[in-house]
């Protein structure tokens, strides 16, 4: 298994190269989920 170029004490998921990328992925997915939920609520009401 190749070492991460950015050596952190905690293992990162394979799709995230750094903590900033992991943070961006998490925040982006959260924003998309909130937006989809809002649209669904507006559509159902």
N, C-alpha and C positions, 0 to 999 in steps of 0.2 A: 504494500500500500504506500503510495508516494506521500511524502511529507507535505504539509501545507506551507506555502511560501511565507505566509504570515503566521508565525508560530505563537499560538495562544495556549494557555494552560488548560483550557477546556476544549474538547473536541467539537468542531462545528459540523453541521449537516453537510453532505457532499455537494449540495447545490449552492451553498453559500460560501464564498471565498473569504469573506471578512465579516466582522460584526455589523458594519454599516450596511452591507448588502443584505444580511439577514434581517436587520431592522427595517430596511426598505421593503423587503418581501412581506414581512409581517404587517406593516402599516398599510401597504397597498392592498393586501387581501382583506384586511379589516375594513378599509374604506369602500372597497367593492361590495362586500357583504352588506354594509350599512346602506349603501345606495340602492342595491337590489331590494332589500327589505322595505325601504321607503317607497320605491316605485311599486312594489307589490301591494303595500298597504293603500296607496293612493288609487291603484287600479281596482282593488276589491271594494273599496268604500263607495 
